[in-house]
Amino acid sequence: MLIYKIFRRPEWNALVAAGETRGAPVDLADGYIHFSTAQQVMDTAAKHFAGEGDLVLVACETASLDDALKWEPSRGGALFPHLYRPLRHADVAWDTSLPLGATGHIFPESLI
């Protein structure tokens, strides 16, 4: 199963350069890296990245994240995937730009 993380371009560039990351400031504050499922990621973008362009959508296969991935209740009691270890560049199945359009972020057709 694929799960998704949205990075601002400088955060993504830092992950690529270093080979891993502990996440964005919100992730560092909470002690884990926030991910979303395919059904959650558009709401995540609208809620936490509204109006922001130059984002990167990253997909990771849950099987590669092992026991460090926990499913925990969050928004409205829905279970969200949280990663309790650094995210490694090698964990990334694929990445793509997440541009901002006139009505919000433009997601790959596979997620719509």
URLINNOR-V421429 format. One record per pair of residues at least 4 apart in sequence whose ideal C-beta (glycine too) atoms are under 6 Angstrom apart, sorted by the first residue. I is the first residue (numbers start at 1). J is the second residue. D is the distance in Angstrom with one decimal. If there is no record, write none. Layout:
((I,J,D) (I,J,D))
This chain:
((1,62,4.7) (2,59,4.7) (3,35,4.3) (3,37,6.0) (3,60,5.7) (3,62,5.8) (3,81,4.7) (4,36,5.2) (4,41,4.4) (4,59,5.6) (5,35,5.3) (5,58,4.6) (6,45,5.9) (6,49,5.9) (6,55,5.5) (6,57,5.9) (7,11,4.3) (7,12,4.1) (7,56,4.7) (9,54,4.5) (11,24,5.5) (12,56,4.1) (14,18,6.0) (15,21,4.1) (19,89,5.2) (20,86,4.3) (20,88,4.5) (21,87,5.4) (22,28,5.8) (22,86,5.3) (23,27,2.6) (23,33,4.1) (27,33,4.6) (27,34,5.8) (32,82,4.2) (32,83,6.0) (32,84,5.0) (33,83,4.1) (33,87,5.4) (35,81,4.1) (36,40,3.9) (36,41,4.1) (36,44,4.5) (38,111,5.4) (40,44,5.8) (43,47,5.9) (44,48,5.8) (45,49,4.9) (45,105,4.6) (46,50,5.8) (53,100,4.0) (55,98,4.1) (56,95,5.5) (57,96,5.4) (57,98,4.3) (58,92,5.4) (58,95,4.8) (59,93,4.8) (59,94,5.1) (60,91,5.1) (60,92,5.9) (60,93,5.8) (61,93,5.1) (62,69,6.0) (64,91,5.4) (65,69,4.1) (65,83,5.9) (68,83,5.8) (68,84,4.8) (68,85,4.0) (69,81,5.7) (69,83,5.5) (70,82,5.1) (71,79,4.4) (71,81,5.9) (72,82,5.4) (73,77,5.1) (73,79,6.0) (74,80,4.3) (87,91,5.7) (98,105,5.3) (99,106,5.0) (100,105,5.8) (101,106,4.6) (107,111,4.6) (107,112,5.8))
